Amino acid sequence: MPVNRRVLNIFLLMAGFCLFYWNCSFRPDPDFAKDVAPLIHKHCTPCHSPGGAAPFSLRTYAEVSAKARMIALVTRSGYMPPWPADRHYSSFQNEKTLTEQEIELLQLWYKAGSLPGDTAALKMPDTNAFRSVLGTPDMVIDLQPVTVAPDKRDRFYVLKIPYSIPEPRFVRAVEFVPGRPAYTHHVNGHYLRFSDETDPFAGSRLADTESPGFLTQFEALSLKNRDGSTPERVHSAVNYLPGAFGVRYPAGIGGFVMGRKGAFVANDIHYGPSAIPFTDSSKLYIYFSKQAPERPSYELMMGTNGVSEIVPPLQVPPGTISRHSSRLSIYNDISILTVNPHMHLIGTRFKAYALKPNGDTVKLIHIPRWQFRWQYFYTYKNPVKVPKGSVLVVEAEFDNTAMNPFNPFDPPRHIGERLDRGGASMRTTDEMLQFIITYMPYRKGDETIDLTKP
């Protein structure tokens, strides 16, 4: 007897519906220990831990379940985990993002009652102080403690950090690890190398390098060798921003030679305003390499304190929204490794790209919703070639209106780039527009180098 095709289709449709209903009805609800904790500990706990950069901890079931509704909301909206860069514009390493399946899992967990599961068998993540994102260091240098008063003012320090090692070493990376990450806004530092006459790396002794201490900006820039010459200086040898990943390139790329004696100079340690007194004892983690840096890396800084001007000048009257740009011509082929956009509180949008001589665009980074607290060093998965004759372009928007919830003044005041002792003020309530590029001279095949495998 022939089968009626219409009846068969209806039967198959009903069977599929029943199977779907059975799966939904009998699928176990997600629980914290088995399903949710791995996501939270990977994406949230590194900042949301005691003493971390985030305002509350997310380690235990009690802490996470108390915030279950908020977690479901901010992950569904894309507000958390924080990854300001537009993933559809350019791609980077270590992107802090969740898949649609992971987002849906968090929604289901909350709606099902935030079940704990077997939390007794759950292994807690390491949230001890001085956690590294690069692994176990080869050398640790303790910084001189800094005591900050509870006067709700920005604090800036310049600190000389001397060291001594038995023999010169090749350095692959230097990581600043804050003792009080909730208050440490940023650190910019360089390295000074000197040596005695037996050192195969030429140079002469730096006067009083062995003594740590606080310096003025003028003193930091004026440090000399004992014979009066200028010591070798490696700019941006160490940098830090809250939430930023330490950067370590594959062997042979970047890095520098660290002499037997020398000093790091944190020429800008910035602590944000605090209502409580505290003392910060931070550290430098040093990572050595057996291989000499075959491909040295270099740095370009556009905009504030950089090599390209801001047009129009970065001055934003109260009650206005303004747009500014900066351009820089490139005269040699380069391979970009890492980029770091930087603005302050009233910045709202940031975009950087390169215009090639043939008119094509090399997309570098786009941040459609700027957040002052989430500023990263964005490292590409592969070097990005920018050919000679290209023009690097930075475009940014600033909102100095009362509608901007991050405006530091109520009512709004004039905010802009303000000169201070020969350079722009770095106070949080002033404004900056910077784009820092780490690059190396281009070689054929650079586009295929895997920067994710150090």
C-alpha positions as CSV (number, residue, x, y, z in Angstrom):
1,M,0.0,0.0,0.0
2,P,1.6,3.3,-1.1
3,V,2.4,5.8,1.7
4,N,0.7,9.2,1.5
5,R,3.6,11.8,1.3
6,R,1.6,14.4,3.2
7,V,0.9,12.0,6.0
8,L,4.5,11.0,6.2
9,N,5.7,14.6,6.4
10,I,3.2,15.4,9.2
11,F,4.4,12.3,11.0
12,L,8.1,13.2,10.7
13,L,7.3,16.8,11.9
14,M,5.5,15.6,15.0
15,A,8.3,13.1,15.7
16,G,10.9,15.9,15.5
17,F,8.8,18.1,17.8
18,C,8.5,15.2,20.3
19,L,12.2,14.6,20.3
20,F,13.0,18.3,20.8
21,Y,10.5,18.4,23.7
22,W,12.0,15.3,25.2
23,N,15.5,16.8,25.0
24,C,14.4,20.1,26.6
25,S,12.4,18.3,29.3
26,F,15.1,15.8,30.4
27,R,18.3,17.9,29.8
28,P,19.8,18.6,33.2
29,D,19.9,22.2,34.3
30,P,23.4,23.7,34.3
31,D,25.1,24.0,37.7
32,F,27.9,26.2,39.0
33,A,30.6,23.6,39.7
34,K,30.4,21.7,36.4
35,D,29.3,24.4,33.9
36,V,29.5,27.9,35.1
37,A,32.7,28.0,37.3
38,P,35.1,27.2,34.3
39,L,33.7,30.2,32.4
40,I,33.7,32.6,35.4
41,H,37.2,31.6,36.5
42,K,38.6,32.0,33.0
43,H,36.9,35.3,31.9
44,C,36.0,37.1,35.2
45,T,38.0,36.1,38.2
46,P,41.4,37.5,36.9
47,C,40.0,41.0,37.6
48,H,37.1,40.1,40.0
49,S,39.2,38.8,42.9
50,P,40.3,40.2,46.3
51,G,42.5,43.2,45.7
52,G,41.9,43.0,41.9
53,A,41.1,45.8,39.5
54,A,37.3,45.1,39.6
55,P,35.1,46.3,42.5
56,F,34.0,42.9,43.8
57,S,35.1,39.3,43.8
58,L,33.7,36.4,41.7
59,R,35.5,33.3,42.9
60,T,33.1,31.2,45.0
61,Y,29.6,30.0,44.4
62,A,28.3,32.4,47.0
63,E,29.9,35.4,45.3
64,V,28.8,34.4,41.8
65,S,25.3,33.3,42.7
66,A,24.7,36.6,44.5
67,K,25.4,38.4,41.2
68,A,23.7,35.8,38.9
69,R,21.1,38.2,37.6
70,M,23.6,40.9,36.8
71,I,26.0,38.4,35.2
72,A,23.2,37.2,32.9
73,L,22.3,40.8,32.0
74,V,25.9,42.1,31.3
75,T,26.9,39.1,29.3
76,R,23.8,39.1,27.2
77,S,24.3,42.8,26.4
78,G,28.0,42.3,25.6
79,Y,29.1,44.7,28.4
80,M,31.1,42.0,30.0
81,P,33.6,40.5,29.7
82,P,35.2,43.8,28.7
83,W,36.7,43.8,25.2
84,P,36.3,47.3,23.8
85,A,37.7,46.6,20.3
86,D,35.3,45.8,17.5
87,R,36.0,42.1,16.6
88,H,34.5,42.7,13.1
89,Y,37.0,45.4,12.3
90,S,40.3,43.7,13.4
91,S,41.3,40.6,15.3
92,F,43.8,40.3,18.2
93,Q,45.2,37.7,20.6
94,N,43.5,36.8,23.8
95,E,40.1,38.4,23.0
96,K,38.0,38.6,26.1
97,T,34.7,37.4,24.5
98,L,32.1,34.7,25.1
99,T,30.5,32.5,22.4
100,E,26.8,32.5,21.9
101,Q,26.6,29.1,23.6
102,E,28.5,30.3,26.6
103,I,26.3,33.4,26.9
104,E,23.2,31.2,26.7
105,L,24.6,28.8,29.3
106,L,24.8,31.7,31.8
107,Q,21.2,32.7,31.0
108,L,20.0,29.2,31.6
109,W,21.9,28.9,34.8
110,Y,20.3,32.0,36.2
111,K,16.8,31.1,35.0
112,A,17.1,27.6,36.5
113,G,17.8,29.0,40.0
114,S,21.6,29.3,39.9
115,L,22.2,25.7,41.1
116,P,25.5,25.1,42.9
117,G,26.4,21.5,41.9
118,D,29.2,19.7,43.7
119,T,31.1,22.8,44.9
120,A,33.0,20.8,47.4
121,A,35.1,19.2,44.6
122,L,35.6,22.5,42.8
123,K,39.2,23.8,42.6
124,M,39.5,27.5,43.2
125,P,41.6,29.6,40.9
126,D,44.9,31.1,42.1
127,T,44.1,34.7,43.1
128,N,47.2,35.3,45.3
129,A,48.8,38.7,45.0
130,F,51.3,39.4,42.2
131,R,49.8,37.1,39.6
132,S,51.4,37.1,36.2
133,V,49.8,36.7,32.8
134,L,53.1,35.5,31.3
135,G,54.0,32.7,33.7
136,T,56.8,32.2,36.2
137,P,59.4,34.9,35.8
138,D,63.2,34.3,35.7
139,M,63.9,37.3,37.9
140,V,61.8,39.5,40.3
141,I,62.8,43.1,41.2
142,D,60.9,44.7,44.1
143,L,60.0,48.3,43.7
144,Q,60.4,50.8,46.5
145,P,57.1,51.0,48.4
146,V,54.9,54.0,47.6
147,T,52.5,55.5,50.2
148,V,49.5,57.3,48.9
149,A,47.5,59.8,51.0
150,P,43.6,59.6,51.1
151,D,43.0,63.1,49.5
152,K,41.2,61.9,46.4
153,R,44.0,63.4,44.1
154,D,45.9,61.8,41.2
155,R,49.4,60.9,42.2
156,F,52.4,60.6,39.9
157,Y,55.8,59.3,40.8
158,V,59.1,58.7,39.0
159,L,61.0,55.8,40.5
160,K,64.5,54.5,39.9
161,I,64.7,50.7,40.1
162,P,68.3,49.4,40.2
163,Y,69.4,45.8,39.9
164,S,72.5,43.7,39.6
165,I,73.0,40.3,37.9
166,P,76.1,38.0,37.5
167,E,76.2,38.3,33.7
168,P,74.4,40.1,30.8
169,R,71.2,38.4,29.6
170,F,68.8,38.7,26.7
171,V,65.4,39.9,27.9
172,R,62.2,38.8,26.1
173,A,59.7,40.6,28.3
174,V,59.3,42.8,31.4
175,E,56.0,42.7,33.2
176,F,54.9,45.2,35.8
177,V,52.8,43.5,38.5
178,P,51.0,46.0,40.8
179,G,50.6,45.4,44.5
180,R,47.4,47.5,44.5
181,P,45.8,47.0,41.1
182,A,42.5,48.7,42.1
183,Y,44.4,52.0,42.4
184,T,47.3,51.7,39.9
185,H,46.2,53.4,36.7
186,H,49.2,53.1,34.5
187,V,53.0,52.7,34.4
188,N,55.4,53.8,31.6
189,G,59.0,52.9,32.1
190,H,62.3,52.6,30.2
191,Y,65.6,50.8,30.8
192,L,69.1,52.2,31.3
193,R,72.1,49.9,30.7
194,F,75.7,50.5,31.8
195,S,78.7,48.2,32.3
196,D,82.3,48.1,33.4
197,E,85.3,47.7,31.2
198,T,85.1,43.8,31.3
199,D,81.5,43.8,29.9
200,P,81.4,42.7,26.3
201,F,78.5,45.1,25.8
202,A,80.1,48.6,25.6
203,G,79.2,51.3,28.0
204,S,80.3,53.0,31.2
205,R,79.1,53.1,34.7
206,L,75.9,55.0,35.6
207,A,76.5,57.1,38.7
208,D,74.6,56.0,41.8
209,T,72.6,53.4,39.9
210,E,72.7,51.1,42.9
211,S,70.6,53.5,45.0
212,P,66.8,53.2,44.5
213,G,64.7,56.3,45.1
214,F,62.2,58.8,43.8
215,L,63.2,61.2,41.1
216,T,61.8,64.3,39.4
217,Q,61.0,64.1,35.7
218,F,64.0,66.3,35.0
219,E,66.3,64.0,37.0
220,A,65.0,61.0,35.2
221,L,65.8,62.5,31.8
222,S,69.2,63.8,32.9
223,L,70.7,60.6,34.3
224,K,74.2,60.3,33.0
225,N,77.1,57.8,33.0
226,R,79.9,58.7,35.4
227,D,82.0,59.9,32.5
228,G,79.2,62.3,31.6
229,S,77.9,60.4,28.5
230,T,74.3,59.4,28.0
231,P,73.6,55.8,28.9
232,E,71.9,53.4,26.5
233,R,68.2,53.7,26.9
234,V,65.4,51.3,25.9
235,H,62.1,53.2,25.7
236,S,58.9,51.5,26.8
237,A,60.8,48.5,28.2
238,V,57.8,48.1,30.7
239,N,54.3,49.4,30.6
240,Y,51.1,48.7,32.5
241,L,47.4,49.4,32.3
242,P,44.5,47.8,34.3
243,G,43.4,44.7,32.5
244,A,46.2,44.8,30.0
245,F,47.9,41.6,29.0
246,G,51.7,41.3,29.3
247,V,53.3,41.1,25.9
248,R,55.8,38.4,25.0
249,Y,56.7,38.0,21.3
250,P,58.2,34.8,19.8
251,A,61.9,34.2,20.4
252,G,64.0,36.5,18.3
253,I,61.4,39.3,18.0
254,G,61.8,42.3,20.3
255,G,63.6,42.3,23.6
256,F,66.9,43.9,24.6
257,V,70.2,43.2,26.3
258,M,70.2,43.6,30.1
259,G,73.7,44.4,31.4
260,R,75.2,43.2,34.7
261,K,74.2,46.5,36.3
262,G,71.6,49.0,35.4
263,A,68.3,50.4,36.3
264,F,64.7,50.5,35.1
265,V,63.1,54.0,35.5
266,A,59.4,54.1,36.0
267,N,59.1,57.6,34.6
268,D,55.4,57.7,35.2
269,I,53.6,55.7,37.9
270,H,50.1,57.0,38.1
271,Y,47.8,56.2,41.0
272,G,44.1,57.3,40.7
273,P,42.3,59.3,43.4
274,S,41.7,57.4,46.6
275,A,39.6,58.0,49.7
276,I,41.7,55.6,51.8
277,P,45.4,55.6,52.6
278,F,47.4,52.7,51.1
279,T,50.9,51.6,50.4
280,D,51.8,49.9,47.1
281,S,54.7,47.5,46.9
282,S,54.8,46.5,43.2
283,K,57.2,44.2,41.3
284,L,58.9,43.8,38.0
285,Y,58.9,40.3,36.5
286,I,61.8,39.7,34.1
287,Y,61.7,37.0,31.4
288,F,65.1,36.0,29.9
289,S,65.9,34.4,26.5
290,K,68.8,32.3,25.3
291,Q,68.4,33.8,21.9
292,A,69.5,37.3,20.9
293,P,66.7,39.6,19.6
294,E,67.3,39.1,15.9
295,R,64.3,41.4,15.1
296,P,64.4,44.4,17.3
297,S,61.0,46.2,17.9
298,Y,60.5,49.9,17.8
299,E,57.8,52.3,19.0
300,L,55.8,55.1,17.3
301,M,53.6,57.4,19.4
302,M,51.0,59.5,17.6
303,G,49.1,62.4,19.1
304,T,49.7,63.7,22.6
305,N,53.5,63.9,23.4
306,G,54.0,62.0,20.1
307,V,55.3,62.7,16.6
308,S,52.0,63.8,14.9
309,E,49.8,66.7,15.8
310,I,46.2,66.6,16.7
311,V,43.8,68.4,14.4
312,P,42.0,70.4,15.6
313,P,43.9,70.9,18.9
314,L,42.5,68.8,21.7
315,Q,40.4,71.4,23.5
316,V,36.8,70.5,24.2
317,P,34.6,73.3,25.5
318,P,31.8,72.5,28.1
319,G,28.6,71.2,26.6
320,T,30.2,70.1,23.3
321,I,31.0,66.9,21.4
322,S,34.1,67.3,19.2
323,R,36.1,65.1,16.8
324,H,39.8,65.1,16.3
325,S,42.3,63.3,14.1
326,S,46.1,62.8,13.7
327,R,48.0,61.6,10.7
328,L,51.5,60.3,10.1
329,S,53.3,59.3,6.8
330,I,55.3,56.0,6.8
331,Y,58.4,56.0,4.6
332,N,59.4,52.4,5.0
333,D,57.6,49.0,5.0
334,I,56.7,48.1,8.6
335,S,55.2,45.1,10.4
336,I,52.9,46.2,13.3
337,L,52.9,43.9,16.3
338,T,51.0,45.7,19.0
339,V,48.8,48.8,19.2
340,N,47.7,50.8,22.3
341,P,45.0,53.5,22.0
342,H,44.8,55.9,24.9
343,M,42.3,58.5,26.0
344,H,40.9,59.7,29.3
345,L,37.4,60.1,30.7
346,I,35.5,62.0,28.0
347,G,36.7,59.9,25.1
348,T,33.8,58.0,23.4
349,R,35.1,56.6,20.2
350,F,38.5,55.6,18.7
351,K,39.5,54.4,15.3
352,A,42.9,53.9,13.7
353,Y,43.8,52.7,10.2
354,A,46.4,53.1,7.4
355,L,45.7,54.4,4.0
356,K,47.9,52.6,1.4
357,P,49.3,54.4,-1.6
358,N,46.8,52.6,-3.9
359,G,43.9,53.8,-1.7
360,D,43.2,50.6,0.1
361,T,42.7,50.6,3.9
362,V,44.6,48.6,6.4
363,K,42.2,48.3,9.4
364,L,44.1,48.6,12.7
365,I,41.6,49.0,15.5
366,H,38.1,50.4,16.2
367,I,36.7,51.0,19.6
368,P,33.0,52.1,19.2
369,R,32.4,52.6,22.9
370,W,35.5,53.9,24.7
371,Q,35.9,52.9,28.4
372,F,38.6,54.6,30.4
373,R,39.1,51.6,32.7
374,W,39.6,49.1,29.9
375,Q,42.7,50.0,28.0
376,Y,44.7,47.2,26.5
377,F,47.9,46.6,24.6
378,Y,46.3,44.9,21.6
379,T,48.7,42.3,20.0
380,Y,47.8,40.9,16.6
381,K,47.8,37.2,15.8
382,N,50.1,37.9,12.9
383,P,52.2,41.0,12.1
384,V,50.2,43.5,10.1
385,K,52.1,45.0,7.1
386,V,51.8,48.7,6.4
387,P,53.7,49.5,3.1
388,K,55.9,52.6,2.7
389,G,54.0,55.6,1.4
390,S,51.0,54.8,3.6
391,V,49.4,57.3,6.0
392,L,48.5,56.2,9.5
393,V,45.2,57.9,10.6
394,V,43.7,58.2,14.1
395,E,40.2,59.5,14.6
396,A,38.6,60.1,18.0
397,E,35.5,61.6,19.5
398,F,35.1,63.4,22.9
399,D,31.9,64.1,24.7
400,N,32.1,67.0,27.2
401,T,28.4,67.2,27.9
402,A,26.3,66.6,31.0
403,M,24.9,63.5,29.2
404,N,28.3,61.8,29.4
405,P,28.1,59.7,32.6
406,F,31.9,59.6,32.7
407,N,32.4,63.3,32.7
408,P,34.5,64.2,35.8
409,F,32.8,67.6,36.2
410,D,29.2,68.5,37.0
411,P,28.4,70.9,35.5
412,P,30.9,70.3,32.6
413,R,34.1,72.4,32.5
414,H,36.6,73.0,29.7
415,I,38.7,69.9,29.3
416,G,41.6,69.3,27.0
417,E,45.2,68.6,26.5
418,R,47.1,70.7,29.0
419,L,50.8,71.4,28.9
420,D,52.6,70.7,32.1
421,R,56.4,71.1,32.5
422,G,57.1,70.7,28.8
423,G,54.7,67.8,28.1
424,A,51.0,67.2,28.3
425,S,49.4,66.7,31.7
426,M,48.5,63.1,32.5
427,R,45.9,64.0,35.2
428,T,42.8,61.9,34.8
429,T,40.6,65.0,34.6
430,D,42.6,66.4,31.7
431,E,42.5,64.8,28.3
432,M,44.8,62.9,25.9
433,L,44.7,61.3,22.5
434,Q,47.5,58.8,21.9
435,F,48.1,55.9,19.6
436,I,51.2,53.9,20.4
437,I,52.5,51.4,17.8
438,T,55.0,48.7,18.4
439,Y,56.5,47.5,15.1
440,M,59.6,46.1,13.3
441,P,61.0,46.7,9.8
442,Y,59.1,44.5,7.4
443,R,60.6,41.3,5.9
444,K,59.0,39.1,3.3
445,G,56.8,36.5,5.0
446,D,56.2,38.5,8.2
447,E,52.4,38.1,7.6
448,T,52.8,34.4,8.3
449,I,54.6,34.7,11.7
450,D,52.4,33.3,14.5
451,L,52.6,35.8,17.3
452,T,50.5,33.6,19.5
453,K,53.2,31.1,20.0
454,P,56.0,32.7,22.1
